[in-house]
Amino acid sequence: MLTKFSTDYKKKSLNERFLLFTGILFFLIYLTLGLVIIFWDFLPIGLNLNMPLKYRIAFGVLLIVYSFLRFIRFLMQKNN
């Protein structure tokens, strides 16, 4: 499976490689942001989320679900 991915990656144009990289990057950004909002009371960037815990968890889960939906849509588009 890893060798198939490697050969498919080498066949891609520079534009397709860039889109693959940005798709994976934004998946990881949204996933990380969702986890950070859930588990940290005070964000290190100086942004204080004065939200109750249940709203922070709901917002974090929403971001995580959105990241997976983006990634699934990205994979479906890649297969077509």
NUDREN-116669 format. One record per residue (C-alpha): residue number from 1; z negated, y negated, x. Coordinates in Angstrom, 3 decimals. Layout:
N
[r NUM, [Z, Y, X]]
...
END
This chain:
80
[r 1, [0.000, 0.000, 0.000]]
[r 2, [-0.837, -2.378, 2.827]]
[r 3, [2.396, -1.561, 4.641]]
[r 4, [4.379, -2.236, 1.443]]
[r 5, [2.704, -5.634, 1.132]]
[r 6, [3.464, -6.360, 4.793]]
[r 7, [7.163, -5.520, 4.454]]
[r 8, [7.440, -7.460, 1.185]]
[r 9, [5.740, -10.447, 2.819]]
[r 10, [8.188, -10.391, 5.740]]
[r 11, [11.139, -10.410, 3.316]]
[r 12, [9.966, -13.584, 1.576]]
[r 13, [11.429, -16.982, 2.286]]
[r 14, [9.266, -19.774, 3.631]]
[r 15, [8.994, -21.314, 0.163]]
[r 16, [7.827, -18.009, -1.389]]
[r 17, [5.263, -17.534, 1.396]]
[r 18, [3.910, -21.034, 0.780]]
[r 19, [3.615, -20.370, -2.960]]
[r 20, [1.849, -17.055, -2.278]]
[r 21, [-0.599, -18.788, 0.040]]
[r 22, [-1.329, -21.618, -2.403]]
[r 23, [-1.743, -19.164, -5.294]]
[r 24, [-4.336, -17.165, -3.381]]
[r 25, [-5.984, -20.347, -2.089]]
[r 26, [-6.466, -21.847, -5.543]]
[r 27, [-7.757, -18.527, -6.890]]
[r 28, [-10.412, -18.552, -4.172]]
[r 29, [-11.206, -22.250, -4.738]]
[r 30, [-11.795, -21.820, -8.479]]
[r 31, [-13.773, -18.620, -7.936]]
[r 32, [-15.985, -20.252, -5.299]]
[r 33, [-16.485, -23.395, -7.375]]
[r 34, [-17.579, -21.310, -10.359]]
[r 35, [-20.084, -19.381, -8.267]]
[r 36, [-21.395, -22.576, -6.646]]
[r 37, [-21.954, -24.236, -10.022]]
[r 38, [-23.813, -21.189, -11.324]]
[r 39, [-26.126, -20.592, -8.368]]
[r 40, [-26.807, -24.014, -6.818]]
[r 41, [-28.936, -26.640, -8.550]]
[r 42, [-27.843, -29.393, -6.203]]
[r 43, [-24.301, -29.359, -4.820]]
[r 44, [-24.021, -30.172, -1.108]]
[r 45, [-21.360, -32.829, -1.753]]
[r 46, [-23.979, -35.055, -3.358]]
[r 47, [-22.944, -34.336, -6.918]]
[r 48, [-25.996, -33.613, -9.020]]
[r 49, [-25.237, -31.566, -12.123]]
[r 50, [-27.997, -32.585, -14.503]]
[r 51, [-27.098, -29.771, -16.869]]
[r 52, [-29.356, -27.124, -18.330]]
[r 53, [-29.007, -23.665, -16.845]]
[r 54, [-27.167, -22.188, -19.826]]
[r 55, [-24.453, -24.884, -19.626]]
[r 56, [-24.091, -24.452, -15.870]]
[r 57, [-23.676, -20.701, -16.322]]
[r 58, [-21.153, -21.192, -19.128]]
[r 59, [-19.127, -23.687, -17.070]]
[r 60, [-19.234, -21.447, -13.987]]
[r 61, [-18.137, -18.390, -15.960]]
[r 62, [-15.338, -20.438, -17.524]]
[r 63, [-14.082, -21.411, -14.063]]
[r 64, [-14.267, -17.808, -12.846]]
[r 65, [-12.365, -16.503, -15.879]]
[r 66, [-9.780, -19.262, -15.416]]
[r 67, [-9.325, -18.294, -11.766]]
[r 68, [-8.665, -14.664, -12.722]]
[r 69, [-6.247, -15.695, -15.468]]
[r 70, [-4.324, -17.857, -12.993]]
[r 71, [-4.219, -15.002, -10.504]]
[r 72, [-3.028, -12.471, -13.087]]
[r 73, [-0.349, -14.892, -14.278]]
[r 74, [0.668, -15.443, -10.658]]
[r 75, [0.982, -11.687, -10.067]]
[r 76, [2.976, -11.185, -13.264]]
[r 77, [5.351, -13.969, -12.277]]
[r 78, [5.753, -12.465, -8.805]]
[r 79, [6.701, -9.058, -10.240]]
[r 80, [9.506, -10.492, -12.394]]
END
